[in-house]
Amino acid sequence: MKKIDKIIISAITAVFTVTASSVIAANKGSATEKQGEKCYGIVKAGSNDCATATQSCAGSSIKDKQPDAFIFLPKGACEKIVGGSLTSKEIKN
């Protein structure tokens, strides 16, 4: 391997290391601090952050604005969104 190739690989590795360190540092803190509050009723299908009353995992909501599907938003943001609710609603068939 040429010397220039080794330098380029080292530089790329350094960039990835710094980026990964920044991501890890940004993710420190409690889950509540990072996630904010749950906002129900505004999620696009398949974009919910966690399980719902009818699905068992994130990304499994079956329709837009599903009343029991939520995403985490910064505190106070949900109440400013039309259709956003801090509480889950029952799904009506």
C-alpha positions, 0 to 999 in steps of 0.5 A: 500500500502506498504512503498516500493511501495510508494517509487517506485511510487514517484521515477517514478513520479519524473523521469517523472516530470524531463523529462517533464520539460526538454522537455518543456524547450527544446521547448521554443523559436520561431517556426522558431528557433526550426524548421529551414528551410523547405526542399522540395522533400526528404520526405518519404510518410506519413512523411511530417511536414505540409500541402502540396498543395494537402493535408491538414495536416502533415503526409499526403504526398502520395508518396516518394519525393513528390515535394510539401511535406517538413520537417523542417531541421536545416539551411543549411542542406537541400542544402547538401541533394541530391534532397533537395530544399528550394522551392516547386515544382509543382506536375506533373501528 
